[in-house]
Amino acid sequence: MDPTRSPSRIQLRTYVYMDSLQPQLAQYMATVSQGFLPVPGDSCLWVEVSPGMAVHRLTDVALKATRVHLAQQVVEREYGSMVIHHRDQSDVLEAGNSVLGHMGAQPGDRTPCQIAWQEVIRGMTPDHTTLINRQDRKGSMILPEESMFILETEPAGYIIYAANQAEKAARVKLIDVRAVGAFGRLTMSGSEADVDEAAHAAIRAIEGLNRG
């Protein structure tokens, strides 16, 4: 094998497993998915690697290992990501183990998640909410007087896990979640109490990943 193309040269940037996709996140992912659409309750694995083209081999390994479905694959200049899912958690976990085995890696080898920005903005004004709602329209609409939680992570893929855990914890609306590129970005809205709880859950989720 050409040593320049060895699996050992692949950097594991993001590796996050979600046991059960929450309803809003699953539906949001389906709006951007080019493959098999995830549904609420599916287990899901998000993997991001560098260099980007390496994700093709890892996708092949995952799909041949078990019955998982490919929801999305993005190949960028520097990074490549894949999203696999299945109703059966064991299939997703086994596919993930196969990918790690091919790379000679462990989940702990992933790049630690850095929080680039986090903030809760309370009592949103009509002008501000209207502008947000006019932007890329795939999630819910934020309403005046609601509170808004925003989060930015690096690497980008971790934002999906944060969004899923936040939705589990509180009755919030998913406005936007972007998990490709250099940074991941999440926007949620709701009552002040619910947004505070969602924010705490998202931060705890990321801190738990870094400890694990």
N, C-alpha and C positions, 0 to 999 in steps of 0.2 A: 504493500500500500504506500502511496505517496505520503511521506511524513508531513507534508504541508497540509494534507487533508485528513489528518488523524482526528478521531473523535476527541482526543485529549486536548486539542487546540480550540474546542468549542467552549465558550464561556457561558455558564448558566447564570442568566441575569435574574429571571423570575421563575419561580416554581410554586404555584399555589393551588391547593385542592379545596374545593367547596363541596360539602356533603349534600347540600340541597339548595339549588338556586331559588332565590326568593322571587315572587311573582313579577314585581316591577322590573327587576334586573333581568330576568329571563326574557321578558317581552321586549325590553330595550335592546338586549343583545340580538334578538331576532330581527330587529329593524336594520341592523348593519351586517348580519350574517350572510355570507355568500354560499354557505354549505347547508348542512342539515340543521334545521332550526331547533334550538333548545326550548324546553317547556319547563314551567315551574315544577320544582321537585327533582329535576335531574341533578345528578352529581356531575361535577365539572372540574377540569384541570386546565389551568392557563400556564403555558410555558413560553418564556422569551429567552432567546439566545443571541450570541454574537460569535461569528459573523452572521448576517441575516440569511444567506443562502443555505446555511447548515440546517435550517428548520425543515427543509424538504426531506432530508434523510430521517430526521427524528419523527416527522409526521408519518413517514412510511413504516418506521418501526412500530409506532403506536397503533396504527390501523391494522397491521398484520398480527399484532399480539393478541387482541381481544375484539369484542364486538362494538367498540366505541364508534361514535360518529364524529366527523370533523365539522365543526360549526364555522370555523374561521381560520384562515392562514394569511398572514401579512408578512411580506418580505420588503423591508426597507433597506436603505443604503447601509446602515450599520447593524440593525437589529432585525430579527425575525421572530414572529410569535405564532403559536398555534393554540387553538381552543378545541378540546375534545370533551364529549359528554355522553352520558348513558344513564338510563334509569337505574341500572344495577351498579352500586358503588364499587363492588369488587372488580368489575371490568375496568373502570376508570383508574382505580388504584394499581391494578396489574399493568395497564398500559403505561402508567407513569413509571412504574418500576422498570419496565422494559426500556423506556427512554433513558432513564438514569443509568441503567446497566450498560447501554450502548455508549454512553458518554464516559463511563467510569466515574460517576459522580454520585453524591448524596444530596438530599434536600438542603442540608446545611451549607453546601458549597455555593448556594445562590447568593447573589449580591444583596447585602443588607438593604432594607428599605429606608430611605431618607425622606423625611417630611419637609418638603420645600416651603409649603405654606399651609396654614390652617386658620380658619376664622369663622365666627358666627356673627352675622349682621342681623340686627333686630329691627322690626318695624319697617320693612322695605317700603320705599316710596313708589307711587304709580309709574313715574318716569323710568325708574331703574328696572322695575319688573317688566314693563313693556319692552324695553330694549332686550332684556334677557330672553323673553318669549319670542322675539322676532329672529333670534339667532337660530342655529341648527335645531330644527324642531322635531325631535324624536321622543322626548320624554313628556312629562306632565308640564303644566303651566304654573309658574309661581305667581301668587296673588299679592296685591298691596297689603301691607300690615303683617304679612307673614314674616317669619325669621328664615334666614338662609344660612346653610352650612356649606363652606367651600373647603376643599382639600386638594393639595397637589403633592404627588409622590414621585420619587425617582428610585428605581426604574418604574416605567409607566404601568406595567401589568399588575402591580400590587393594588392599584386603585379598585380593581374589580372585587378583590377580597374585602377591602374596606367597605365598599358599597353594599355587598351582600350581608355583612355582619351588622352594618348600620340599619339596613331594612329589617333584619331579624329583631332588632332591639326596640324599634319605635315606629309609630304611625307617621311616617314622613313620606313625602312625594319625591320620586327620583326625577330630577330635572335634566341632568346631563351627566354622562360618564364617558370619558375618553381614555382608552388604555393602550394606545399605540403612540410611538414617537419617543422623544427623550423624557417627557414627563407625563404622568397620568393625572387627570383632573376630574373631580367629582363635585356636583352641585345638588343639594337636597333642600327641601323647604317644608315648612309646617308650623305648628304652634311652637312657641318659645321652649316649652318644656320638652316636647318631642324632639325638636332639633338639638337641644342640649344633650339629650340621651343618645341620639344617633351619633353625634360628634364624639361623645365619650366611647361609644362602642367601636367606632371606626379607628380611633387612636389606640384603644386597647388591642384591637385585632392586629394592627401593625406591630405594636410592641411585642405581642405574643409571637408573631412570626420571627422577629429578630432574636428573641430569646430561644426559639426552637430551632 
